[in-house]
Amino acid sequence: MTQRFLPVPDGLAGERLDVALTRLLGLSRTRAADIVADGDVLIDGRTGAKSDRLLAGSLLQVDLRESVEATVSLPEPVPGMTVVFDDADVVVVDKPVGVAAHPSPGWSGPTVVGGLAAAGYRISTSGAAERQGIVHRLDVGTSGLMAVAKSETAYTSLKRQFKERTVEKVYHAVVQGHLDPLDGTVDAPIDRHPQQDYKWAVVTGGKDSVTHYDTLEAFPHASLVEVHLETGRTHQIRVHMSALRHPCVGDLTYGADPVLSKRLGLTRQWLHAVRLEFDHPATGERVVVTSPYPADLETALERLRSGV
């Protein structure tokens, strides 16, 4: 059995003990309630009940049995992740590269969910335990804007907006070569790659996938394009650009030139979520947030502009 000592952050003040444990330990609500019922959680030295309301700064002592400990993922701050919009219903973060949206099998690195929990944010309890509040995702290797629902109303509203395709998701990408035509639409179904299950591909019978692109700037060996997504399939932009034989620069998984990637100093795909627009779940007003290019992408772009 292992003991964990967890101070209650300001963002969980007033929250039920069982709900707080789902945030702090990444457990399901049922598992958290069982731990409390077994008397394995102390609040400032006294045995807690699942309905106890917490005070900011209180200390939780949690005794974890081996079977439970294996499922626990303690939230950790995420360096470089900033909050660009925050109210009672929604928080929008600017996600750095190397951060996953939520915990998943095989991923032991930082997550948006963990970073928000560590900062004391209350997130909607809707959705699977490990990805509560998540209404859309960005790849680990893609940076930029990502919205997370804080209230149940927001979760329902944002999921509906994504399903009805009223959310505007705008990305900038640097792709190899020059697209012909310079602007257009890729309407091609995507599913798991038939031979390599870590990749996705344009596959007959796959899920409907629609990508709109517009060339913003052309260089000798690459182009800066703006991309609008109608759908949100895994790796959608990367797969569609690769299918056009213009993979994102730096995206070695989908056929990018490693020599060009090295010349530009890139260790990941040049792809950034620059703008996100949605209707606020409570007010109905249009929320528009933007994100500048991170340093590694800006440096690579300047090298292209200088003729490297």
N, C-alpha and C positions, 0 to 999 in steps of 0.2 A: 504494500500500500504506500502511496506517495502523497505527501501533503503539499498543497498549493496555497499560497497566501496572496490574496487579490484585493487591493484597495478599490473601493467603489468610486468610479469616476463621476464627475458632476453630471454627465449626460444620463446616468442611470439612477439619479436621485429620484425617489418616489416610485421606482419600478418594483414589481413583485420579485421575490428572491428567485423563483424558478425561471421567470422570464430573463432576469439578469444573467443567470448561469448559461442560458442558451447563447447570449451575446458574448460573454466572457470566455466560454470554453468551446463554443461551436457545437454544442450538443443539441439533440432534439428536445422539445419541451417535455416529452414523456420521460426521457432518460434523466433530465435535470430534476424533475419532480421525484423520481425514484431515489436519487441520491439524497435529496432533502428528507424524504420520508424515512430513509434508513438512518437518519441522525448524523450524516457525514458532513454537514455544513454548519459551521459556527459563525455567528455574526457578533463581532467584538467579544468573543469568548463565550457567548450563549448559543444554545442549539436553535437553529433557525427553523421556521415553518415556511412552506412554499408561498403562502400568501403574505408573508412579512414584507412591508414596504421599506426600502433601503434608504439610508442617509448618505449623502456624499461624504467621502473620507472614512466611512466605516471599513473595517477590515474583515474580509471573508477568509475563513480557514476551511479548505475543502479537502477531505480525505478521498483519494481516488483509488479504487481497486484496480488491479491490472487490466481487467476486461474493459473497464471504463477508460482508463488512462490511454489505451491504444487508440481511442477514438477522439481524444482531446487535441485541439489545436489552439494554443493560447494566442490571443490577438497581439500583434506587435505593431508599433508605429511604422509607417512607411515613409522613409526619407524621400523628399522631393514631391510627394503627393500633396496637392493643394486643393482647398475647397473654393470653388468659384461662384457657387450659389447655395444658399442654405436658408430654409425656413421650416415651419412645423411639419410640412408634408414631403419635401424633396431636398436632397442634397446632391449637388453635381460636383464631381471631383475632376481634376486634371491629372490623369493617371500617367506616371512615368513608365518607361520601358522596363521590362523585367518584373512586372507585377501582374498577377492573375486577378480575374474578377472575384473569384471565390475559391475556397478550398476544393480540391478534387484529388482522386487517387493518383499517386505518383508525383504530385506537386508539393514540395516542402518549402517553397519560397514565399515571399510576402503576397498578401492579397488585399484588394480594396475593402472587402468585408472586415478583415482583421484590422486593417489600418483605421477604419472608422470606429470599430469597437474599442480599440486601444485609446482613441481620442475621446471616447465617451458618447458617441452618437447613438441615439436610439433609432433602430431600423425596424421596418415593418416585419411582423412575424409571418407574413404570408410567404409561400414558397417552401421548397425543401429546406431542412434545417441548415445545411451548409451554405445555402445561397439565398437566405431570407432577404427580401427587399430588392433583389437583383431583377431588373426588368429588361436589361440587354447587357451585352458583354463586349469587351475588346480583347483581342489576342494578347498574350504575354508580351510579344514582340512589337505590339502597336501601342503608341502613346496617344493621349488626348482625352477628350471629354466623355464622361460616363455618368449617367443619372442613376440614383438609388432611391427607392421609396422609403420614407420614414413612417408614413401612416398607412393603415390598411386601405383607406379610401384612395390614396395616391397609388398604391400598388395596383389596385383594380383599374383605375383610370389609365395609368401609363401602359399597362399590359394591353388594354383595349386600343389605345392610340397606336402602339406599335403594330398590333394585329391589323388595324384598319389603315395603316401606312400614312398616318397624318403627322407622324414625327419626322422632322427634317434632319437627316444625318449627313453631314458634309465632311468629306475627307480630302486631304491633299496627298498626292503620291508622286514620287519621281519614278518613272518607268523607263526601261531601256528603249532606245530608238525613238521613232516618230510614228504616232498612231495615224492610220489612214482609214477613214477620214479623221480629221483633227478633233471632231466631236461626234458623239454617237451614243448608241445604247447597246448593251450586251444583254440579251435575253436568252439565257442558257441554263438548263437545270443542273444542280450541284448535288452530289452525294459522296459517300466515301470512295476513295480511290480503289479500284478493283484489285490492285496488287499490293499497295502500300497503305496499310490502315491508319498510319499517322498523318496521311495527307487526304485532301479532298480533290475532287475533279469534276469537270463537266461530264455528266453521265446520263445517257438516255434513261428516262424514267425517274430521274432525280427530282429534288424539290425545286419548285418554281423560284428562279433567281433573276433579278433585274438590276442592272447597274448602268447608270448614266455617267458619261465622262465628257470633259471639255478641256482641251489643251490650253494652258495658261502661258507657258513659256517653253521654247525649244532650245536645246543645246546640241553640240555636235553629236553626242552619243546618247542623249536622254531627253526626256520631256517632263516638265512639271504639269500635272493634270489635277483638275478638280473633279471629285467623284461624288455623285448623289446616289444613295442607296434607296431603292424601293423596298427591298427585302433585306433580311439580316442573317444570311447563312454563314456558317463557320468558314472563315478564310475567303469570304466571297470576292472581295476586291483582288486579293492575291491570285485566286483561281481564275477569275475572268481575265485579268491582265495577262496571266501566263498563257491562257488559251488563245489570246490574240497574238502570242509570241512577243509580248512586250512586258515581261515580268517586272515587278517592283525592283528597283535597284537595291542590292543587298540581300534580296530574298533567295538565298541559295537553295532552300527547300523547293522552290517552284521555278528553278532554272535560271536564276540571275548569274551574270558573269562574275566569277570571284575576283578576276583581275581588276575590273572596274570598281567593285566593292572595296577592294584593298586600297586603290588609288584615292578613293573618296573618304577613307577612314571609317567605313561603315561596318558594324558588326551585327546589324539587323536590317530588316526591310525599311525603306524610306516610305513610311506611311503614318499619317497623323490625323486624328479626328479633330478638325479645326472649328467646327460649329455644330451646335445642337439646338433644335427648336422644338418646343412642345407646348401644349395648352396646359396651363396650371390646373392641377386636379381640383383645387378649391375655388379659385376665382374665375377660371376660364380664360384668363389673360395669356397672351402668347409670351413664353419665356424664351429668350435668345441668349445663348452664352457662346463665347469664342475662346480659342486657345492659341497662343503663339507657338511657333516651331521650337522644340527643345534644341539645346546646343549642338548635339551631334548631327541632327538633320540640317540645321542652319549652316553648320560648317561644310557639310557635304554639298549643299546647294551653292554656297559661295565658291567652292572649288570648281563646280560645273560652270558657273558664270565666268570664272577667270580662265576657263579653257583647259583645266587640268584633265 
